[in-house]
């Protein structure tokens, strides 16, 4: 299982902030996972689309699309940050 | 990228990162840093405050959301990067979350060094990187309704002028 976290505008748009998911077979990078999630349709298709300016982290480190993912990872998707 | 590693020498590389809902007392934090470390010759501090106007609209309140765990990790890493560039005897970052209103304090950065040049530069560097790297998000309540604040290009440019940061 992997833990998926969504924050801020993305969390509201998707209607969830957290889910546990069995890592789908053949999905082994962050980019592949994002593509997989976008196939859920509706808000997922819209929010996870390639053109959306999303950031992601794997195990709490900022990560790029080619970052490998594996079972047990904590993976977060979120909009560009606006703290300070 | 591997996890953070800091070589802890007694009193030589102290730092503290706090994410909290409650307000902070700048004077008290400055005194805490100064007292007990006679090597300190300069302390620079920055306080971020909630403005009443953003993007032309008045702001009644704002709510700050964050990513617990990653926030502390990201700020700790930013302080570590500052430490690699300047002499930093001690550093403190406090960032508030929850609901805030105009004139409230949001963020405090304090850096202590032997001399002012390093303290000023490290304080500004930490703040610039915090704005673009630490996972916080602001949602404003305005007369037109609630809206998530968009990231600013000027903040990215402010961070970029320090050059690329190497991962620790």
gemmi code that builds the backbone of each chain (N, CA, C; Angstrom):
import gemmi

chains = {
    "A": [
        ("UNK", (0.838, -1.195, 0.000), (0.000, 0.000, 0.000), (0.877, 1.252, 0.000)),
        ("UNK", (0.375, 2.285, -0.668), (1.008, 3.593, -0.570), (-0.001, 4.546, 0.063)),
        ("UNK", (0.533, 5.581, 0.714), (-0.323, 6.622, 1.275), (-0.270, 7.829, 0.356)),
        ("UNK", (-1.450, 8.297, -0.054), (-1.527, 9.473, -0.917), (-2.107, 10.631, -0.125)),
        ("UNK", (-1.455, 11.785, -0.223), (-1.922, 12.983, 0.474), (-2.151, 14.101, -0.539)),
        ("UNK", (-3.218, 14.871, -0.323), (-3.530, 16.018, -1.193), (-3.730, 17.238, -0.308)),
        ("UNK", (-3.202, 18.381, -0.742), (-3.270, 19.570, 0.106), (-3.923, 20.758, -0.610)),
        ("UNK", (-4.433, 21.654, 0.233), (-4.901, 22.983, -0.167), (-5.967, 22.910, -1.278)),
        ("UNK", (-5.794, 23.719, -2.334), (-6.800, 23.776, -3.394), (-7.056, 22.397, -3.993)),
        ("UNK", (-6.001, 21.620, -4.126), (-6.136, 20.283, -4.700), (-7.000, 19.385, -3.812)),
        ("UNK", (-6.783, 19.453, -2.505), (-7.570, 18.663, -1.555), (-9.065, 18.998, -1.691)),
        ("UNK", (-9.357, 20.294, -1.804), (-10.759, 20.700, -1.932), (-11.354, 20.245, -3.259)),
        ("UNK", (-10.580, 20.372, -4.326), (-11.093, 20.011, -5.649), (-11.352, 18.512, -5.757)),
        ("UNK", (-10.511, 17.700, -5.120), (-10.659, 16.248, -5.200), (-11.626, 15.700, -4.151)),
        ("UNK", (-11.890, 16.529, -3.127), (-12.818, 16.096, -2.082), (-12.219, 15.090, -1.114)),
        ("UNK", (-10.896, 14.977, -1.116), (-10.232, 14.088, -0.158), (-8.824, 14.596, 0.124)),
        ("UNK", (-8.352, 14.348, 1.342), (-7.004, 14.774, 1.696), (-6.051, 13.613, 1.861)),
        ("UNK", (-6.597, 12.393, 1.893), (-5.741, 11.240, 2.173), (-6.404, 9.964, 1.706)),
        ("UNK", (-5.630, 9.063, 1.151), (-6.139, 7.735, 0.829), (-4.996, 6.727, 0.858)),
        ("UNK", (-5.359, 5.481, 1.106), (-4.399, 4.379, 1.017), (-4.732, 3.643, -0.270)),
        ("UNK", (-3.693, 3.287, -1.003), (-3.909, 2.680, -2.310), (-2.912, 1.545, -2.519)),
        ("UNK", (-3.384, 0.425, -3.035), (-2.456, -0.628, -3.450), (-1.749, -0.129, -4.699)),
        ("UNK", (-0.429, -0.135, -4.676), (0.323, 0.378, -5.820), (-0.014, -0.450, -7.054)),
        ("UNK", (-0.624, 0.189, -8.068), (-1.036, -0.571, -9.249), (0.181, -1.173, -9.962)),
        ("UNK", (0.022, -2.357, -10.495), (1.156, -3.006, -11.148), (1.598, -2.180, -12.360)),
        ("UNK", (2.872, -2.075, -12.557), (3.413, -1.316, -13.675), (3.602, 0.151, -13.389)),
        ("UNK", (3.115, 0.614, -12.239), (3.279, 2.029, -11.878), (4.483, 2.140, -10.945)),
        ("UNK", (5.580, 2.677, -11.441), (6.783, 2.722, -10.595), (7.494, 4.074, -10.590)),
        ("UNK", (6.842, 5.090, -11.139), (7.379, 6.455, -10.999), (6.244, 7.392, -10.606)),
        ("UNK", (6.650, 8.531, -10.075), (5.681, 9.542, -9.661), (4.824, 9.990, -10.848)),
        ("UNK", (5.469, 10.190, -11.994), (4.734, 10.640, -13.177), (3.703, 9.621, -13.637)),
        ("UNK", (4.071, 8.351, -13.562), (3.141, 7.288, -13.958), (1.950, 7.237, -13.004)),
        ("UNK", (2.220, 7.482, -11.722), (1.134, 7.486, -10.739), (0.171, 8.644, -11.001)),
        ("UNK", (0.732, 9.814, -11.296), (-0.112, 10.982, -11.593), (-1.001, 10.690, -12.806)),
        ("UNK", (-0.414, 10.088, -13.817), (-1.166, 9.731, -15.021), (-2.275, 8.730, -14.685)),
        ("UNK", (-1.944, 7.766, -13.837), (-2.916, 6.764, -13.403), (-4.100, 7.429, -12.669)),
        ("UNK", (-3.782, 8.358, -11.778), (-4.825, 9.036, -10.997), (-5.713, 9.896, -11.901)),
        ("UNK", (-5.113, 10.466, -12.949), (-5.890, 11.334, -13.842), (-6.965, 10.530, -14.587)),
        ("UNK", (-6.785, 9.232, -14.688), (-7.744, 8.391, -15.407), (-8.993, 8.101, -14.576)),
        ("UNK", (-9.027, 8.594, -13.335), (-10.236, 8.436, -12.533), (-11.366, 9.345, -13.054)),
        ("UNK", (-11.001, 10.288, -13.901), (-12.026, 11.129, -14.516), (-12.440, 12.315, -13.676)),
        ("UNK", (-13.381, 13.113, -14.221), (-13.932, 14.289, -13.536), (-12.837, 15.174, -12.946)),
        ("UNK", (-12.959, 15.448, -11.626), (-12.003, 16.351, -10.987), (-10.579, 15.804, -11.086)),
        ("UNK", (-10.456, 14.480, -11.041), (-9.111, 13.878, -11.107), (-8.467, 14.162, -12.456)),
        ("UNK", (-9.236, 13.991, -13.510), (-8.714, 14.249, -14.859), (-8.296, 15.715, -14.985)),
        ("UNK", (-9.127, 16.593, -14.430), (-8.874, 18.033, -14.533), (-7.643, 18.433, -13.707)),
        ("UNK", (-7.604, 17.994, -12.453), (-6.568, 18.452, -11.528), (-5.214, 17.797, -11.766)),
        ("UNK", (-5.237, 16.546, -12.232), (-3.971, 15.814, -12.423), (-3.445, 15.940, -13.861)),
        ("UNK", (-4.141, 16.708, -14.688), (-3.727, 16.838, -16.092), (-2.307, 17.404, -16.191)),
        ("UNK", (-1.636, 17.074, -17.284), (-0.244, 17.491, -17.485), (-0.059, 19.000, -17.346)),
        ("UNK", (-1.034, 19.755, -17.835), (-0.894, 21.203, -17.854), (-1.028, 21.860, -16.492)),
        ("UNK", (-1.558, 21.131, -15.508), (-1.751, 21.727, -14.189), (-0.421, 21.856, -13.473)),
        ("UNK", (-0.235, 23.021, -12.851), (1.004, 23.279, -12.138), (0.946, 22.635, -10.754)),
        ("UNK", (1.310, 21.373, -10.694), (1.274, 20.624, -9.439), (2.693, 20.316, -8.973)),
        ("UNK", (2.861, 20.260, -7.660), (4.128, 19.804, -7.090), (3.857, 18.495, -6.374)),
        ("UNK", (4.922, 17.758, -6.107), (4.751, 16.485, -5.427), (5.939, 16.199, -4.537)),
        ("UNK", (5.709, 15.342, -3.568), (6.784, 14.914, -2.671), (6.667, 13.409, -2.471)),
        ("UNK", (7.809, 12.741, -2.390), (7.850, 11.321, -2.047), (8.571, 11.209, -0.713)),
        ("UNK", (7.882, 10.640, 0.256), (8.420, 10.526, 1.622), (8.942, 11.870, 2.132)),
        ("UNK", (8.171, 12.910, 1.851), (8.389, 14.261, 2.379), (9.595, 14.975, 1.786)),
        ("UNK", (10.100, 14.481, 0.646), (11.097, 15.218, -0.119), (10.479, 15.605, -1.456)),
        ("UNK", (10.674, 16.871, -1.870), (10.170, 17.301, -3.169), (10.711, 16.378, -4.254)),
        ("UNK", (9.839, 15.958, -5.168), (10.230, 14.937, -6.138), (9.761, 15.305, -7.535)),
        ("UNK", (10.515, 14.857, -8.540), (10.182, 15.091, -9.940), (9.435, 13.886, -10.509)),
        ("UNK", (8.902, 14.064, -11.714), (8.058, 13.035, -12.333), (8.772, 11.693, -12.491)),
        ("UNK", (10.091, 11.741, -12.670), (10.810, 10.473, -12.887), (11.274, 9.812, -11.584)),
        ("UNK", (10.874, 10.366, -10.443), (11.260, 9.783, -9.159), (10.613, 8.407, -8.987)),
        ("UNK", (11.391, 7.384, -8.660), (10.818, 6.049, -8.457), (9.929, 6.020, -7.211)),
        ("UNK", (8.863, 5.247, -7.280), (8.009, 5.043, -6.104), (7.878, 3.536, -5.865)),
        ("UNK", (7.614, 3.197, -4.605), (7.515, 1.785, -4.237), (6.501, 1.619, -3.118)),
        ("UNK", (6.156, 0.372, -2.875), (5.191, 0.066, -1.828), (5.663, 0.652, -0.496)),
        ("UNK", (4.735, 1.233, 0.270), (5.069, 1.803, 1.570), (5.387, 3.293, 1.537)),
        ("UNK", (5.523, 3.874, 0.339), (5.857, 5.299, 0.235), (4.682, 6.193, 0.640)),
        ("UNK", (5.030, 7.372, 1.149), (4.057, 8.445, 1.377), (4.247, 9.453, 0.253)),
        ("UNK", (3.204, 9.621, -0.546), (3.301, 10.465, -1.741), (2.280, 11.587, -1.640)),
        ("UNK", (2.743, 12.819, -1.792), (1.852, 13.972, -1.664), (1.827, 14.765, -2.958)),
        ("UNK", (0.642, 15.237, -3.319), (0.467, 16.168, -4.439), (-0.089, 17.471, -3.885)),
        ("UNK", (0.418, 18.595, -4.402), (-0.056, 19.888, -3.888), (0.240, 21.014, -4.869)),
        ("UNK", (-0.463, 22.137, -4.732), (-0.181, 23.307, -5.581), (1.144, 23.951, -5.142)),
        ("UNK", (1.706, 24.841, -5.972), (2.900, 25.588, -5.547), (2.654, 26.248, -4.188)),
        ("UNK", (3.687, 26.287, -3.356), (3.504, 26.714, -1.972), (3.397, 28.235, -1.849)),
        ("UNK", (2.715, 28.678, -0.790), (2.474, 30.123, -0.619), (2.597, 30.545, 0.839)),
        ("UNK", (3.591, 30.000, 1.528), (3.763, 30.377, 2.941), (4.544, 31.661, 3.106)),
        ("UNK", (4.964, 31.912, 4.343), (5.801, 33.075, 4.677), (5.022, 34.325, 4.891)),
    ],
    "B": [
        ("UNK", (17.850, 11.619, -3.020), (18.551, 12.505, -2.088), (18.525, 11.893, -0.697)),
        ("UNK", (19.657, 11.982, -0.023), (19.675, 11.348, 1.294), (19.119, 12.288, 2.344)),
        ("UNK", (18.887, 11.716, 3.509), (18.258, 12.520, 4.549), (19.274, 13.488, 5.156)),
        ("UNK", (18.746, 14.398, 5.955), (19.573, 15.443, 6.540), (20.590, 14.857, 7.496)),
        ("UNK", (21.780, 15.400, 7.470), (22.719, 15.041, 8.521), (23.465, 16.291, 8.952)),
        ("UNK", (23.393, 16.596, 10.186), (24.116, 17.745, 10.725), (25.110, 17.261, 11.753)),
        ("UNK", (26.306, 17.815, 11.692), (27.331, 17.444, 12.658), (27.126, 18.307, 13.891)),
        ("UNK", (26.546, 17.739, 14.864), (26.201, 18.522, 16.057), (27.390, 18.665, 16.989)),
        ("UNK", (27.884, 19.887, 17.126), (28.896, 20.190, 18.124), (28.175, 20.931, 19.231)),
        ("UNK", (28.595, 20.745, 20.466), (27.869, 21.379, 21.569), (27.761, 22.890, 21.392)),
        ("UNK", (26.582, 23.380, 21.238), (26.341, 24.817, 21.163), (26.815, 25.469, 19.878)),
        ("UNK", (27.346, 24.687, 18.933), (27.955, 25.302, 17.759), (27.006, 25.406, 16.573)),
        ("UNK", (25.987, 24.570, 16.516), (25.089, 24.654, 15.363), (23.636, 24.449, 15.801)),
        ("UNK", (23.282, 25.151, 16.838), (21.920, 25.037, 17.350), (20.928, 25.551, 16.319)),
        ("UNK", (19.745, 24.984, 16.298), (18.663, 25.520, 15.480), (17.346, 25.018, 16.046)),
        ("UNK", (16.292, 25.740, 15.709), (14.989, 25.331, 16.184), (13.947, 25.686, 15.124)),
        ("UNK", (13.028, 24.775, 14.866), (11.954, 24.984, 13.896), (10.632, 24.664, 14.587)),
        ("UNK", (9.717, 25.623, 14.552), (8.431, 25.380, 15.205), (7.285, 25.784, 14.271)),
        ("UNK", (6.295, 24.924, 14.160), (5.068, 25.234, 13.422), (3.954, 25.195, 14.459)),
        ("UNK", (3.246, 26.299, 14.601), (2.309, 26.396, 15.721), (1.161, 27.342, 15.392)),
        ("UNK", (0.047, 27.163, 16.112), (-1.089, 28.078, 15.929), (-0.911, 29.351, 16.738)),
        ("UNK", (-0.297, 29.250, 17.899), (-0.235, 30.412, 18.787), (0.776, 31.453, 18.305)),
        ("UNK", (0.596, 32.673, 18.773), (1.476, 33.787, 18.429), (2.849, 33.570, 19.060)),
        ("UNK", (3.812, 34.410, 18.659), (5.147, 34.325, 19.246), (5.583, 35.700, 19.730)),
        ("UNK", (6.550, 35.687, 20.670), (7.068, 36.915, 21.282), (8.494, 37.120, 20.774)),
        ("UNK", (8.657, 38.088, 19.856), (9.958, 38.280, 19.208), (11.039, 38.618, 20.233)),
        ("UNK", (10.725, 39.520, 21.167), (11.723, 39.925, 22.170), (12.191, 38.736, 22.995)),
        ("UNK", (11.239, 37.914, 23.387), (11.579, 36.749, 24.210), (12.464, 35.782, 23.431)),
        ("UNK", (12.138, 35.595, 22.146), (12.934, 34.663, 21.336), (14.343, 35.207, 21.090)),
        ("UNK", (14.444, 36.540, 20.866), (15.766, 37.154, 20.675), (16.624, 37.002, 21.929)),
        ("UNK", (16.002, 37.222, 23.079), (16.743, 37.127, 24.338), (17.212, 35.697, 24.577)),
        ("UNK", (16.332, 34.739, 24.284), (16.683, 33.325, 24.478), (17.904, 32.939, 23.649)),
        ("UNK", (17.947, 33.462, 22.415), (19.064, 33.121, 21.538), (20.363, 33.765, 22.025)),
        ("UNK", (20.276, 34.993, 22.480), (21.461, 35.769, 22.866), (22.082, 35.278, 24.165)),
        ("UNK", (21.219, 34.998, 25.126), (21.710, 34.650, 26.455), (22.359, 33.264, 26.423)),
        ("UNK", (23.548, 33.199, 26.968), (24.226, 31.911, 27.082), (25.136, 31.597, 25.917)),
        ("UNK", (25.224, 32.499, 24.908), (26.159, 32.249, 23.809), (26.998, 33.499, 23.538)),
        ("UNK", (28.102, 33.660, 24.284), (28.907, 34.888, 24.169), (29.643, 35.019, 22.838)),
        ("UNK", (29.593, 33.988, 21.974), (30.209, 34.110, 20.639), (29.371, 34.983, 19.714)),
        ("UNK", (28.075, 35.119, 20.015), (27.169, 35.871, 19.142), (27.508, 37.358, 19.180)),
        ("UNK", (27.696, 37.938, 17.977), (27.936, 39.369, 17.880), (26.868, 40.084, 17.086)),
        ("UNK", (25.976, 39.324, 16.430), (24.942, 39.928, 15.584), (23.754, 38.990, 15.496)),
        ("UNK", (22.575, 39.550, 15.611), (21.348, 38.765, 15.437), (20.451, 39.512, 14.459)),
        ("UNK", (20.088, 38.854, 13.351), (19.154, 39.440, 12.383), (17.827, 38.717, 12.512)),
        ("UNK", (16.734, 39.479, 12.420), (15.416, 38.838, 12.513), (14.487, 39.390, 11.448)),
        ("UNK", (13.524, 38.574, 11.048), (12.496, 38.982, 10.093), (11.151, 38.512, 10.625)),
        ("UNK", (10.157, 39.393, 10.556), (8.798, 39.026, 10.947), (7.872, 39.250, 9.755)),
        ("UNK", (7.179, 38.218, 9.303), (6.155, 38.349, 8.273), (4.811, 38.612, 8.939)),
        ("UNK", (4.037, 39.536, 8.323), (2.785, 39.997, 8.923), (1.652, 39.885, 7.906)),
        ("UNK", (0.448, 39.610, 8.353), (-0.712, 39.528, 7.457), (-1.114, 40.929, 7.011)),
        ("UNK", (-1.153, 41.140, 5.667), (-1.595, 42.420, 5.085), (-3.105, 42.435, 4.963)),
        ("UNK", (-3.683, 43.653, 4.920), (-5.142, 43.724, 4.761), (-5.563, 43.785, 3.298)),
        ("UNK", (-4.589, 43.946, 2.378), (-4.907, 43.990, 0.943), (-4.018, 43.011, 0.201)),
        ("UNK", (-4.588, 42.183, -0.647), (-3.790, 41.329, -1.526), (-4.472, 41.271, -2.878)),
        ("UNK", (-3.674, 41.454, -3.959), (-4.221, 41.421, -5.314), (-5.415, 42.369, -5.440)),
        ("UNK", (-5.383, 43.494, -4.749), (-6.400, 44.521, -4.877), (-7.660, 44.325, -4.055)),
        ("UNK", (-7.764, 43.194, -3.359), (-8.959, 42.951, -2.551), (-8.619, 43.009, -1.066)),
        ("UNK", (-9.591, 43.436, -0.274), (-9.353, 43.463, 1.162), (-9.457, 42.045, 1.715)),
        ("UNK", (-8.618, 41.775, 2.679), (-8.557, 40.439, 3.268), (-9.084, 40.512, 4.702)),
        ("UNK", (-10.128, 39.746, 4.988), (-10.706, 39.734, 6.336), (-9.899, 38.804, 7.238)),
        ("UNK", (-9.720, 37.576, 6.769), (-8.876, 36.629, 7.505), (-8.181, 35.731, 6.493)),
        ("UNK", (-7.187, 34.996, 6.941), (-6.604, 33.958, 6.102), (-6.351, 32.713, 6.938)),
        ("UNK", (-6.390, 31.582, 6.256), (-6.119, 30.323, 6.935), (-4.892, 29.692, 6.294)),
        ("UNK", (-3.972, 29.283, 7.134), (-2.745, 28.644, 6.641), (-2.802, 27.149, 6.880)),
        ("UNK", (-2.621, 26.410, 5.789), (-2.562, 24.956, 5.852), (-1.115, 24.525, 5.635)),
        ("UNK", (-0.713, 23.395, 6.202), (0.649, 22.907, 5.939), (0.668, 21.389, 5.887)),
        ("UNK", (1.827, 20.859, 5.555), (2.037, 19.423, 5.437), (2.867, 19.002, 6.647)),
        ("UNK", (2.211, 18.543, 7.709), (2.944, 18.219, 8.941), (4.054, 17.206, 8.661)),
        ("UNK", (5.188, 17.432, 9.214), (6.334, 16.544, 8.994), (7.225, 17.072, 7.896)),
        ("UNK", (6.678, 17.205, 6.688), (7.497, 17.735, 5.597), (7.856, 19.195, 5.839)),
        ("UNK", (6.947, 19.938, 6.448), (7.220, 21.354, 6.706), (8.484, 21.510, 7.543)),
        ("UNK", (8.522, 20.794, 8.654), (9.668, 20.891, 9.559), (10.944, 20.408, 8.860)),
        ("UNK", (10.790, 19.328, 8.087), (11.946, 18.769, 7.368), (12.494, 19.769, 6.342)),
        ("UNK", (11.579, 20.416, 5.601), (11.995, 21.368, 4.566), (12.691, 22.574, 5.186)),
        ("UNK", (12.147, 23.098, 6.278), (12.755, 24.283, 6.902), (14.111, 23.929, 7.513)),
        ("UNK", (14.191, 22.746, 8.122), (15.470, 22.297, 8.684), (16.523, 22.202, 7.585)),
        ("UNK", (16.100, 21.718, 6.419), (17.031, 21.598, 5.298), (17.469, 22.978, 4.800)),
        ("UNK", (16.538, 23.926, 4.765), (16.859, 25.297, 4.330), (17.883, 25.924, 5.282)),
        ("UNK", (17.685, 25.726, 6.581), (18.648, 26.270, 7.555), (20.014, 25.605, 7.354)),
        ("UNK", (20.000, 24.313, 7.054), (21.252, 23.607, 6.788), (21.975, 24.186, 5.582)),
        ("UNK", (21.204, 24.556, 4.550), (21.800, 25.184, 3.357), (22.411, 26.538, 3.705)),
        ("UNK", (21.720, 27.298, 4.549), (22.241, 28.604, 4.985), (23.551, 28.409, 5.738)),
        ("UNK", (23.574, 27.372, 6.541), (24.755, 27.069, 7.352), (25.972, 26.724, 6.479)),
        ("UNK", (25.698, 26.149, 5.301), (26.787, 25.809, 4.389), (27.377, 27.029, 3.695)),
        ("UNK", (26.652, 28.145, 3.716), (27.110, 29.354, 3.009), (27.645, 30.424, 3.936)),
        ("UNK", (27.058, 30.527, 5.117), (27.433, 31.585, 6.048), (27.676, 30.999, 7.429)),
        ("UNK", (28.334, 31.786, 8.265), (28.491, 31.368, 9.647), (27.157, 31.595, 10.376)),
        ("UNK", (26.569, 30.528, 10.838), (25.305, 30.603, 11.567), (25.514, 29.932, 12.926)),
        ("UNK", (25.524, 30.730, 13.980), (25.727, 30.161, 15.319), (24.438, 29.567, 15.860)),
        ("UNK", (23.321, 30.177, 15.494), (22.021, 29.675, 15.943), (20.968, 30.208, 14.971)),
        ("UNK", (19.897, 29.460, 14.802), (18.808, 29.893, 13.924), (17.481, 29.402, 14.476)),
        ("UNK", (16.469, 30.232, 14.299), (15.121, 29.872, 14.746), (14.128, 30.252, 13.654)),
        ("UNK", (13.232, 29.343, 13.324), (12.107, 29.664, 12.445), (10.827, 29.244, 13.153)),
        ("UNK", (9.908, 30.191, 13.288), (8.564, 29.874, 13.794), (7.585, 30.255, 12.686)),
        ("UNK", (6.731, 29.333, 12.276), (5.704, 29.636, 11.280), (4.352, 29.272, 11.869)),
        ("UNK", (3.430, 30.224, 11.803), (2.091, 29.949, 12.351), (1.199, 29.311, 11.292)),
        ("UNK", (0.249, 28.525, 11.749), (-0.778, 27.941, 10.891), (-2.135, 28.221, 11.536)),
        ("UNK", (-3.204, 27.896, 10.826), (-4.549, 28.167, 11.327), (-5.055, 29.491, 10.790)),
        ("UNK", (-6.023, 30.068, 11.476), (-6.666, 31.289, 10.990), (-5.999, 32.530, 11.577)),
        ("UNK", (-5.626, 33.461, 10.677), (-4.957, 34.696, 11.076), (-5.687, 35.879, 10.462)),
        ("UNK", (-5.495, 37.059, 11.045), (-6.148, 38.271, 10.532), (-5.098, 39.348, 10.292)),
        ("UNK", (-5.458, 40.378, 9.494), (-4.487, 41.443, 9.227), (-3.886, 41.995, 10.520)),
        ("UNK", (-2.617, 42.298, 10.455), (-1.720, 42.758, 11.535), (-1.163, 41.593, 12.368)),
        ("UNK", (-1.688, 40.388, 12.210), (-1.120, 39.241, 12.947), (0.264, 38.896, 12.397)),
        ("UNK", (1.115, 38.404, 13.262), (2.416, 37.871, 12.850), (2.201, 36.478, 12.246)),
        ("UNK", (2.886, 36.202, 11.118), (2.801, 34.869, 10.507), (4.075, 34.074, 10.735)),
        ("UNK", (5.212, 34.709, 10.452), (6.465, 33.952, 10.439), (7.581, 34.755, 11.095)),
        ("UNK", (8.457, 34.043, 11.783), (9.630, 34.665, 12.413), (10.875, 33.885, 12.002)),
        ("UNK", (11.882, 34.611, 11.519), (13.192, 34.008, 11.254), (14.225, 34.793, 12.050)),
        ("UNK", (15.019, 34.110, 12.853), (16.102, 34.754, 13.596), (17.393, 33.996, 13.310)),
        ("UNK", (18.436, 34.735, 12.977), (19.744, 34.120, 12.733), (20.791, 34.854, 13.562)),
        ("UNK", (21.595, 34.094, 14.292), (22.686, 34.667, 15.083), (24.015, 34.269, 14.473)),
        ("UNK", (24.925, 35.255, 14.425), (26.255, 34.994, 13.888), (27.275, 35.836, 14.663)),
        ("UNK", (28.526, 35.735, 14.240), (29.554, 36.548, 14.898), (29.454, 38.002, 14.439)),
        ("UNK", (29.167, 38.158, 13.109), (29.103, 39.497, 12.531), (27.821, 39.671, 11.716)),
        ("UNK", (27.448, 40.925, 11.483), (26.140, 41.204, 10.901), (25.973, 40.714, 9.467)),
        ("UNK", (27.049, 40.735, 8.672), (26.919, 40.367, 7.256), (26.332, 38.973, 7.100)),
        ("UNK", (26.870, 38.024, 7.835), (26.381, 36.651, 7.746), (24.962, 36.533, 8.291)),
        ("UNK", (24.676, 37.251, 9.364), (23.341, 37.168, 9.971), (22.277, 37.720, 9.015)),
        ("UNK", (22.550, 38.883, 8.399), (21.595, 39.472, 7.445), (21.362, 38.537, 6.253)),
        ("UNK", (22.466, 38.083, 5.663), (22.351, 37.275, 4.442), (21.632, 35.958, 4.716)),
        ("UNK", (22.003, 35.287, 5.781), (21.392, 33.984, 6.080), (19.909, 34.142, 6.395)),
        ("UNK", (19.557, 35.219, 7.078), (18.148, 35.455, 7.425), (17.326, 35.655, 6.148)),
        ("UNK", (17.834, 36.448, 5.210), (17.107, 36.703, 3.969), (17.023, 35.437, 3.105)),
        ("UNK", (18.112, 34.698, 3.047), (18.158, 33.444, 2.293), (17.110, 32.455, 2.833)),
        ("UNK", (17.075, 32.298, 4.147), (16.123, 31.353, 4.753), (14.696, 31.763, 4.414)),
        ("UNK", (14.421, 33.077, 4.503), (13.066, 33.549, 4.212), (12.710, 33.340, 2.741)),
        ("UNK", (13.642, 33.655, 1.836), (13.379, 33.484, 0.402), (13.100, 32.019, 0.070)),
        ("UNK", (13.871, 31.119, 0.645), (13.667, 29.708, 0.339), (12.433, 29.143, 1.021)),
        ("UNK", (12.157, 29.634, 2.230), (10.941, 29.184, 2.912), (9.711, 29.471, 2.044)),
        ("UNK", (9.709, 30.652, 1.416), (8.530, 31.050, 0.625), (8.306, 30.170, -0.601)),
        ("UNK", (9.378, 29.578, -1.121), (9.228, 28.777, -2.335), (9.353, 27.275, -2.105)),
        ("UNK", (9.832, 26.857, -0.935), (10.098, 25.433, -0.704), (9.266, 24.807, 0.419)),
        ("UNK", (8.912, 25.577, 1.434), (8.241, 24.968, 2.593), (6.744, 24.803, 2.293)),
        ("UNK", (6.198, 23.625, 2.544), (4.806, 23.350, 2.152), (3.750, 23.980, 3.058)),
        ("UNK", (3.528, 25.271, 2.812), (2.419, 26.018, 3.428), (1.538, 26.555, 2.309)),
        ("UNK", (0.250, 26.684, 2.575), (-0.667, 27.278, 1.599), (-1.617, 28.223, 2.325)),
        ("UNK", (-1.817, 29.410, 1.709), (-2.703, 30.420, 2.295), (-4.038, 30.441, 1.564)),
        ("UNK", (-5.095, 30.504, 2.343), (-6.429, 30.717, 1.784), (-6.981, 31.998, 2.400)),
        ("UNK", (-7.353, 32.944, 1.523), (-7.838, 34.230, 2.011), (-9.363, 34.283, 1.981)),
        ("UNK", (-9.906, 34.946, 2.986), (-11.336, 35.252, 2.972), (-11.470, 36.736, 2.642)),
        ("UNK", (-12.099, 37.042, 1.490), (-12.292, 38.425, 1.060), (-13.791, 38.649, 0.873)),
        ("UNK", (-14.209, 39.912, 0.655), (-15.644, 40.160, 0.420), (-16.163, 39.385, -0.794)),
        ("UNK", (-15.270, 39.003, -1.714), (-15.680, 38.222, -2.897), (-15.707, 36.720, -2.618)),
        ("UNK", (-15.381, 36.335, -1.415), (-15.386, 34.922, -1.064), (-14.006, 34.411, -0.708)),
        ("UNK", (-13.919, 33.087, -0.489), (-12.640, 32.478, -0.120), (-11.855, 32.129, -1.375)),
        ("UNK", (-10.555, 32.258, -1.319), (-9.725, 31.882, -2.474), (-8.337, 31.468, -1.998)),
        ("UNK", (-7.785, 30.484, -2.698), (-6.406, 30.070, -2.422), (-5.470, 31.077, -3.067)),
        ("UNK", (-4.448, 31.472, -2.340), (-3.469, 32.423, -2.859), (-2.583, 31.721, -3.888)),
        ("UNK", (-2.342, 32.398, -5.017), (-1.457, 31.842, -6.047), (-0.003, 32.136, -5.713)),
        ("UNK", (0.865, 31.204, -6.083), (2.297, 31.415, -5.895), (2.744, 32.581, -6.772)),
        ("UNK", (3.693, 33.365, -6.288), (4.154, 34.555, -7.010), (5.462, 34.278, -7.739)),
        ("UNK", (5.531, 34.794, -8.957), (6.770, 34.683, -9.726), (7.887, 35.447, -9.021)),
        ("UNK", (7.541, 36.576, -8.378), (8.581, 37.380, -7.714), (9.228, 36.598, -6.574)),
        ("UNK", (8.449, 35.702, -5.931), (9.031, 34.891, -4.858), (10.022, 33.882, -5.426)),
        ("UNK", (9.676, 33.299, -6.582), (10.598, 32.350, -7.221), (11.887, 33.055, -7.616)),
        ("UNK", (11.741, 34.267, -8.151), (12.943, 35.010, -8.571), (13.797, 35.371, -7.371)),
        ("UNK", (13.150, 35.710, -6.255), (13.911, 36.059, -5.048), (14.756, 34.878, -4.594)),
        ("UNK", (14.192, 33.682, -4.689), (14.948, 32.496, -4.274), (16.036, 32.169, -5.288)),
        ("UNK", (15.708, 32.357, -6.581), (16.665, 31.988, -7.636), (17.934, 32.835, -7.609)),
        ("UNK", (17.837, 34.070, -7.112), (19.025, 34.931, -7.172), (20.151, 34.422, -6.282)),
        ("UNK", (19.837, 33.488, -5.375), (20.898, 32.906, -4.542), (21.628, 31.783, -5.279)),
        ("UNK", (21.181, 31.452, -6.477), (21.788, 30.347, -7.207), (21.151, 29.036, -6.785)),
        ("UNK", (21.584, 27.951, -7.427), (20.968, 26.661, -7.104), (21.479, 26.176, -5.755)),
        ("UNK", (20.595, 25.528, -5.018), (21.039, 24.969, -3.741), (21.351, 23.504, -3.954)),
        ("UNK", (22.487, 23.100, -3.419), (22.842, 21.686, -3.537), (22.125, 20.911, -2.449)),
        ("UNK", (21.697, 19.701, -2.802), (20.985, 18.893, -1.817), (21.990, 18.338, -0.832)),
        ("UNK", (21.593, 18.329, 0.437), (22.496, 17.795, 1.461), (22.407, 16.281, 1.488)),
    ],
}
model = gemmi.Model(1)
for chain_id, residues in chains.items():
    chain = gemmi.Chain(chain_id)
    for i, (resn, *xyz) in enumerate(residues, 1):
        res = gemmi.Residue()
        res.name, res.seqid = resn, gemmi.SeqId(i, " ")
        for name, pos in zip(("N", "CA", "C"), xyz):
            atom = gemmi.Atom()
            atom.name, atom.element = name, gemmi.Element(name[0])
            atom.pos, atom.b_iso = gemmi.Position(*pos), 0.0
            res.add_atom(atom)
        chain.add_residue(res)
    model.add_chain(chain)
structure = gemmi.Structure()
structure.add_model(model)
structure.setup_entities()
